[in-house]
Structures are given as structure tokens and as C-alpha cells.
């Protein structure tokens, strides 16, 4: 596919999706929406990809929606944007307009290289992990534009930072420093801007090289299923998946590589 508002590359089993409108601080557009969705699904289907990194070009991750595009927005377009092809193999909760990241069976790391606001924060929250530059500023932005908590952020944000912090961030739309973001759990790790890329890819390579793809896929699904399960249901599900894992080649390879003191050669099966 000929992407217009992103860059896509695969190297060392890591797919990198870069929001690529640096002159507009990677402000979100309908074209970017299409491009990112296609790239995510492409990486998910590629056996040569073990980890996905989502980042931005230039000095921002994503400063929010393109305000020029918002001026003439048709409210009906929001409803039409929800009508994606339904996949019977995925939980319905993860098939809305932007909440599809949890259904991607591979780790998605948000490498937040600068301003992360509005819909940019929505996408960062749907990533599995968030590594940020220590000069990054975050804001929900919506209430200061006369908008509400959109695209499931009212569900996702409290599960990451807690109910009280989510209310604070959403009602005030205040600017949050990277240090506060780390303290409340909004991000997993902070790095100096010149170290962010190196450290993020070191983590991604460790996952790609030393972690079973089949195990990580199931673990990711398990954790995203938990909000919809009882403890008993989660335990029954884990027992069923463990029986499958014990019969898999990745389990045999994991044991063999440990005993033989060598790097594993996982196949994802």
C-alpha cells in the first residue's frame, strides 16, 4: 500500500509505524487513520514481525486531531468510521474505530517522542507499553475544545492511571509532565530524548529474540480479557491455554534452549 501520512518499515523482526506529518506535529487525519490501521494489520499478519513500535516523526508523537480538519467535520462521519469489517475471532470490544490494538496478537510499544495530546493520547493508551522522552508533555485536551472523552478513553484511561487520576486528566485537560506521567503509571519508562530510540529498540529486540511469540500472544489476550472475566473464568481459560502451550514446539524449544544454554529459536507454534 502507498502510505501518505505514515512511514512503515520492518527490520530485525520489528515493524516501525511512524506518524509522518512533522510540520503539523503529526496531527491526526482521516488518511493517517486509514494508514495506521492498514499498517497495524499488515504487521499483525507478517510472520517476520514479532514486535510493533508506533512513534512520530520530528518533535511530537501526535499533538491531536488536525484542527483544520475539525472545522468542517460531519458528525455522521464519526458513526460511519465505526463500521469496520467484523472479525468473529476477535472480541467485539476491540473492534471499534481505534480500539483494535489489543486484538493485534503482538506487542505494540508506543515510543512517545514528544507532545502526546487528544487523539494522540488515545492511540498511546491503546498501545501495550508506553516509553516516553523525558521532555514529553501529555494532555487529554477534549474538555478545552468543548468535546467529551472519546473513542473509549473513558474506559481505558482509568484502567491505566486509576479512577481519580482519570477524572483529573479528563475534566481539567491540563498539561501533564513526563515525570508525573511516570508516577501515575501513564507511561512505563522515561528516557532522555537522545536515548529513547536506542532503549526502546533494545527492549523490542529482547522481546523479538528471546520471547515465545505464541506465549506473548496468549498472555496479551489474557490480560485484555480480564476486565470481562471473573477470577474463575480467567483461571479456567489459563488452564486451557496451558494445556495447549505444553503441546507446542515453543515450549519444547524454551526448555531445550535453557538446558543447552543457547538463544532460543522460537517459531510461534
Long-range contacts (C-beta under 8 A, 24 or more apart in sequence): 1-35, 1-38, 1-42, 3-35, 3-38, 3-39, 4-31, 4-35, 5-29, 5-31, 5-32, 5-35, 6-32, 6-35, 6-36, 6-39, 7-57, 8-39, 8-42, 10-43, 10-46, 10-48, 10-49, 12-205, 12-208, 13-48, 13-49, 13-50, 13-51, 13-205, 13-208, 13-209, 14-49, 14-50, 14-51, 14-52, 14-53, 14-201, 14-204, 14-205, 14-208, 15-39, 15-42, 15-43, 15-46, 15-49, 15-51, 15-52, 15-53, 16-52, 16-53, 16-55, 17-43, 17-52, 17-53, 17-54, 17-55, 18-55, 18-56, 18-57, 19-54, 19-55, 19-56, 19-57, 19-61, 19-62, 20-57, 21-57, 22-56, 22-57, 22-58, 22-59, 22-60, 23-58, 24-63, 24-66, 25-56, 25-58, 25-59, 25-60, 25-62, 25-63, 25-114, 25-115, 26-56, 26-57, 26-58, 26-60, 26-61, 26-62, 26-63, 26-120, 27-62, 27-63, 27-64, 27-65, 27-66, 27-67, 28-62, 28-64, 28-65, 28-66, 28-118, 28-119, 28-120, 29-66, 29-69, 30-69, 33-81, 33-97, 33-98, 36-123, 37-100, 40-100, 40-101, 40-104, 40-108, 41-104, 43-104, 43-106, 44-104, 44-105, 44-106, 47-268, 49-106, 50-106, 50-107, 50-207, 50-208, 50-211, 50-213, 51-106, 51-107, 51-109, 51-204, 51-205, 51-207, 51-208, 52-104, 52-106, 52-107, 52-108, 52-109, 53-108, 53-109, 53-111, 53-200, 53-201, 53-204, 54-108, 54-109, 54-110, 54-111, 54-123, 54-127, 55-110, 55-111, 55-112, 55-113, 56-112, 56-113, 56-114, 56-120, 58-114, 59-113, 59-114, 59-115, 60-113, 60-114, 60-115, 60-116, 60-120, 61-110, 61-111, 61-112, 61-113, 61-114, 61-115, 61-116, 61-120, 61-124, 61-136, 62-115, 62-116, 62-117, 62-118, 62-119, 62-120, 62-123, 62-124, 63-115, 63-117, 63-118, 63-120, 64-117, 64-118, 64-119, 64-120, 64-141, 65-118, 65-119, 70-145, 91-224, 91-225, 91-228, 93-228, 94-224, 96-151, 96-152, 97-151, 98-122, 98-123, 98-126, 98-151, 98-152, 99-126, 99-151, 99-152, 99-156, 100-126, 101-126, 101-127, 101-128, 102-126, 102-128, 102-220, 102-224, 105-217, 105-220, 105-221, 106-213, 106-216, 106-217, 106-220, 107-204, 107-207, 107-216, 107-220, 109-200, 109-203, 109-204, 111-196, 111-197, 111-200, 112-136, 112-187, 113-193, 113-196, 113-197, 117-141, 118-142, 118-145, 119-150, 119-151, 121-153, 122-150, 122-151, 122-152, 122-153, 122-156, 125-153, 125-156, 125-157, 125-160, 126-156, 128-220, 129-188, 130-186, 130-187, 130-188, 131-187, 131-188, 131-189, 131-190, 131-191, 131-196, 131-199, 131-200, 131-203, 132-178, 132-181, 132-182, 132-187, 132-189, 132-190, 132-191, 132-196, 133-178, 133-190, 133-191, 133-192, 133-193, 133-196, 134-178, 134-179, 134-190, 134-191, 134-192, 134-193, 135-178, 135-193, 136-178, 136-181, 136-187, 137-175, 137-176, 137-177, 137-178, 138-175, 138-176, 138-178, 138-181, 138-186, 139-169, 139-173, 139-174, 139-175, 139-176, 140-169, 140-170, 140-173, 141-173, 142-170, 142-173, 143-170, 143-171, 143-172, 143-173, 144-173, 159-227, 160-185, 160-186, 161-185, 161-186, 209-263, 210-263, 210-264, 211-266, 212-250, 212-251, 212-253, 212-254, 212-264, 212-266, 212-268, 213-250, 213-266, 213-267, 213-268, 214-245, 214-248, 214-250, 214-266, 214-268, 214-269, 215-245, 215-250, 217-268, 218-245
